[in-house]
């Protein structure tokens, strides 16, 4: 083993509190891969939760793997050192099962790199009986697993707390890999792609996914009804993450706000707040090295006892931060509590700059909400403001970009008027249509128009010295869109790009396909979709109605008890 790699593993372990290491042979080793660097992977709470659940079993030992950074990656290649686990330095190929947490489309190629480094064959069909099962979960696996169907032996569709237990029981009891996959195909929430055959028409359009060998026609998303029955905090505290020495606590899961662009809002519905008493117990029992408690969730500020929770933190002088905050939910006591915990930047996501577009996406906040939040933040001592926007949303027009510039300038003026000379940071991304949202049929705004609108933003804001504009790479926006709505053929192009060393756009050109055109196509609302075999609970009819409501600028109220609108709570 390279001394640099050995030293990296030793230093990483030394920085951690809470990692669980078991002697070889005592338990069945289970690999857990996050296909990005340690710094990002260890900031993912889902990985922490499943790490604890696997280790709670008396027969399993979970060991983590991450994509090495550029320098360490070259050291692996140069020294021909296989990818090794953080816990014991065991090679990836020595594990019977490899679980993968896949959160972002841009990590697809990273996963292939990780498998290569671990000496794992990329195609499931080429891996023999003695090689590991590769089982992929996470948001990307849930909403459209097809681009990686050739790579995965199985996918977890939905939340993994209960499904992972069933998978391990089946794999441990099965005599061989074939028997395990036969049983997994009939397990709720598990999709085994080898038992499904895609069909296309003469023009090459996707028609359907044909089940084979009595495989179920649809796979139902799994979601935990009682989230208090499972771990919901950081398993390991370390300084080597985005949240340095922070103890993360999941306050709630799911979101009922019905923002029409948000895949997480649809695929993790319904909203489920955790019991306050359980949250307080976890906070009280946090590791002593913890510098701050991080409150995590898709809609933290919607927790019904948010005020009581923050009052407890303030009274006990526990520094904390909040993952996301709606402008219309910020209160003066909460602002003071956050500022008292050392937070210097208030982050708000208007998403769209015009009132018309905020109505279209069902965001439900006004410019006045944002002004109020800024004033409360400044009064509490949070001088810096960060705002998130998207451009290229369905139905967006040039005037909406003009309105966005005007809105940002007015916000800067409001900050100056109250004597706040802090920084105003504007982060802007291109909208990407995602499966299982009302916009799944929409096109990506054409790249030329996106470039023009980014330029409009830059030109409109550059005269102000106290506004910082951050924009996302349009190349990545296109690739995200292509992969998010791709079928199995896109997976073949992805594999070709990886093995040949080309980028995906070049490979597509070689097959007489244009990435921009694929991303910018509008899907027929009645046409079969590559993810139609998955059941998120939300009906397609509901999504179509929401698309129509978007076109009409109609508001959809948030989730409520005994609601039967979308289908999840049927």
Buried (B, 14 or more C-beta within 10 A) or exposed (E): EBEBBEEBBEEBBEBBBBBBEBEEEEBBBBBBBBBBBBEBBBBBBBBBBBBBBBBEBEEBBBBBBBBBBEEBBEBBEEEEBBBBBBBBBBBBBBBBBBBBBBBBBBBBBBBBBBBBBBBBBBEBEEBEEEBBBBBBBBBBBBBBBBBBBBBBBBBBBBBBBBBBBBBBBBBBEBEEBEEBBBBBBEBBBBBBBBBBEBEEEEEEEBEBBEBEEEBBEEBBBBBBEEBEEBBBBBBBBBEBBEBEBBBBBBBBBBBBBBBBBBBBBBBBBBBBBBEBEBBBEBBEEBEEEBEBBBBBBBBBBBBEBBEEBBBBBBEEEBBBBBBBBBBBBBBEBBBBBBBBBEBEBBBBBBBBBBBBBBBBBBBBBBBEBBBBBBBBBBBBBBBBBBBBBBBBBBBBEEEBBBBBBEBBBEBBEBBEEEEBEBBBBBBBBBBBBBBBBBBBBBBBBBBEBBEEBBEBBEEBBEEBEEBBBEBBEBEBBBBBBBBBBBBBBBBBBBBBBBEEEBBBBBBBEEEEBEBBEBBBBEBEEEEBBBBBBBBBBBBBEBBBBBBEBBEEBEEBEBBEEEEEBBBBBE
